[in-house]
């Protein structure tokens, strides 16, 4: 009986060692591929993980040049200051509204573009449209900001001139100084800039769909719209869900460069102050490094929480990040 028990324990130990050996063997067989990943892992470690040591200053009254360990520890003082700040409600509201508008319009736009590009049969026209839609992504926000500001200018702005010609307005509108137009300008520009480049991954997902599915649907009498609804979109759904999870995780990242360029006018501060802009304007410019770090840490924790919740919800559909 004792020998049988020993044999069972030995078999269990051997079965536990098999996955380890298999994993090691796979690693050795893929050594060339693993070596290609190492530089990316090194960059992530150096620029993303090592700087996390600096999060300590969120709990200190940090002074530039002082030792991170030897500073005066103040606990949650800066977090309380942020929550009780007069600008807290405005900053959080602007961040959520801008992020939600970007999610509502910027997220589905590349999907629609990919679906439409997939229906173009003439490759010449398809390549032209792709080039024209991809190009804005490679322009800096400084260039795009100058273009949009010039188009919306009161004096000789093409948009104002066009609206006046159509008798939609009696006099030019100063779009860049009126808060009611800011969110629309910001979101529209983001859609125009990123729609083409963001559609690449969805076009790749469509290219991977088995063409026999379309042939079978066509033989059954399904129209092109029916094929898109019944075949293309369901096959794209895993990719859409993954990017949707990431978009929800970035819900508190309303943007920085685009807002900073379009909101140079202080009159727009009531609608443009997002968390990132507020951190730079109040925390960095005023040398309140501990305060700025506390806000950034709060945003990071909430973003991870949103990402986890979105992933748990998406897991029910069978697609998730982990």
N, C-alpha and C positions, 0 to 999 in steps of 0.2 A: 504493500500500500504506500509505503514511504517512497519507494522507487518511482511509482506512478505519479505521485505528487511532485516529485523532483523533476520528472520528465515534462509534466505540464508547465511547471514554472520556467523550465529551460526553453520550452517552445514559445511561451509568452514573451520571454526576454528576447528571443531570436526574432520574433515578429515585430517587436518594437525597434530592433536595430535595422530591419530591412528598409523602412522609409528613410532612415538617416543615410544608409548606404546609397539608396537610390537617388536621394537629393544630392549627395556628394558626387555621385557619378554623373548626374545631369549637369552639375556645375562644371565639372572637369570637361565634359563634352562640349559645353557651351562657353568655354573659357574665353574664346575670342570675342563673343558677344558680350560677356560679362565685363571684359576689359573696356569695351566701348561705352558701357554705362558708367564706369568709375569716374570719368571727368565730370559728368552731370551730377553724380552723387557728391563729389567733392565740392562743386560749386554750391549746391544746396546746403551742405554742411557749413561751409565757410561763411556764406552770405545770409543764411536763414536761421541756422541753429546757434552758432557761436554768438551772434548779436543778441540772442535772447537773454544773455547775461545782463544786458543793459536794462531789462525790465525792472531790475531792483530799484532804479531811481524813481519809479512810480510810487514807492513807499517811503521816499526820503525827500528832504529839502536839498536837492542836489545843487552843487555849485560847480561851475565849469572848472575842470582840471583837478577836482578832488577825487580821492579814492572812493570807489563804489561801495566798499565795505565800511569805511570810516565815516560816512556821512550821518547826519542826524535823521534817525528813523522816525517817521510820523504816522505810520500805519495807513489808514484809509482817508487821510485828510484831503488829498487832492481829488479823490473820487467824490467825496462829499461836496467839495467846492464846485465840481462840474455839475452835479445833480441840482445844486441850489443856485447855480448861475442864472442870471436873468435871461441869458440867451439860450438856455437849455431847451426849452420847448420849441423855439424857432429853429434851432439847429437840427433837432431830431425830426421835426415835421418836414423841413426842407429835404433832409436826407432820405426819408421814407418816400416822400412824394416823387422826387427826382428818380430814385432807384426804381420805384414801382412803374413810373411812366416809361423808363428805359426798358424794364422787363416786359411791359405790355406791348411795346412797339418794336424794340430792337431785337427781342428774342424770336418772334415769329417771322419777321421780315426776311431773314436769310432762308428760312424754310420755304416760304412762298416763292422766293427768287429761284431756289434750286429746283422746285417743282416746275416752274415755268421754263427755265433753261433746258430741263430735261425733255420738254415737249418740242423744242426747236429742232427741226430735222436738217436744216442747212447749216453745216459746220462753220461756214464763213461768217454768217451772221451771229452764230452762237459765240464764236471766239471774239468778235468785236464787242458784243454785249458784255462778255466776261471781262475783257480788258478794261472797258469803261467803268465797270462797277468795282473792279479790284483796285484801280488806280488811287482813289481817295485814301485808301488805308495807308498808303506809303507816304502820304503828305503829313507833315507835322501839324500839330494843333495851332501853332503860330501862323503857318501859312493859311490854314483853313479859317482861322479867326480873322485874319486880314481880308480874305475873300468875302466872308459873310458880312463883316462890318462894312465893306465897300458896297456890297449889294443892297444893304439895308440903310445906307446913309441917307440923311435928309436931303443933302445937296447932291443931285445927279446920281442918286442910288437907283439901280435898275428896277428894283421892286417897287419903289415909290412912283417912279416914272410909269411903270406898267399899270399900276392901279389907277393912277390919274388918267391915263389914256382911256381906260375902261370906265371912267367916271364912278369908280367904287369909293374914292375918297376925294374930298375937296382940297385938302392941303397935305403935304408930306407928313408922315408919322415918324417920330423918333423912336423906332423899334428898340434900339439898344439902350434906351433910358427908361422905358416903361416896364414895371414889374410884371404886368399882366401878359406880356409877350415872351418873357424870358424862358419859361419852361418849354414852350412850344418851339422856340428857336433852338434851344439846347438839344432837345430830343430829336427834332428833325435832322439836325446836323449830324448827330451820332448815328442815326439810321443811314443817312447818305454815306457817311465815311466808312462804316463797318459792314454794310449789308453784303457787299460783293465778296470780301475776304472771308467772312463768316460762313458763307454758303458753300465753301470748298468742301468742308467735312460732310455736309449733307449730300452734295453731288457725289462724293466718294461712296457714301452709303447707298445711294440710288444705283450707282454703277455696279455694286455687288449683288443686286437683286437678280435672281435667275430669270432670264428672258422667256423661258418656257411658261412661266406663270402668266405673262402677258399674252402669249400665244393661245394658251388654254382659255383665258378670259375672253379674248377676241372671238374665238370659235364659239363660245357660249353666248355671244351677242352683246358683251359688255362694252359700253362706250368708253372714251378716253377718261372722262370724269369719273366713271364708275371704277375704272382700273386704278386711277390715282387714289380713290377713296378706299378701295378694297385690297389693293396690293402695295402700292408705293408707300403710302403713309404708315400702314402697319409694319412694313419691313424697316422703315426708318425709325420706328418708335423707340427701340433701345438707345439709339444715338440721341434722339430728342430728349429722352428721360435723363440720360447722363448729363447733358448740357443744361437741362432744366434744374437739376440738383445743384450744379455749380453756380448757376445764375441766382438761385435762392440763397445759396451760401454767401454770395457777394451783394446781398440786398442792402447792406449798410455801406457799400462802396459806391457812393453816388458819383464819384469822379472827382478829379482834381484839376488837371490841365485845362480841360474844356471849360469848366466853371470859372477858373481863375482868369482865363482869357476873355470870356464873354461878360464876366461880371466885374470888369475893372471900374465901372461906375459905382460909387458908394450908394447911389439911390437904389441899386438892386440888391443890397445886402439882405434885405428882409426876405427875399426869395432865393438867394444864391448861397447863403451860408450853410454849407454841408459840414459834416464832421471833419473831413480832411482839410477843407479850406479854413475852418475854425481853428483847427490845430496849428496850422501854419501862421494864421493871422494873430492869434492870441498866445499860443504856446511858444512857437519858435521865434517869431519876430520880437516878442517881449521877454525872451530869455527865460521863460517859465518851462524848463525842460521836464521837470517832474510832472507838472500839470499836463503837458502834451503827451507824455508817456502814459499817464493814467487813462487819458481819453482813448489813446490807441489800444491799450490793453483791454479796456472795456469793450471796444468795438470788436477786437479779435475774439474775445470770449463769446460774445453774442453771435458773431458770424459762424463760429464753430458749432454753436448750439443750433442755429438755423440749418446748417449743413447736415448735422446729425438727424434732425427731425425730418428734413426733406428726404434723406436717404432711407430712413425707416419707413416713411410713407411709400416711397418708390419700390421698396423691397417687396411689397405686396404684389406688384405687377411682375415680379421676377427679374427686375433690372435694378441694380444698385451699384454704388462705388465699392462697397465692402459688405 
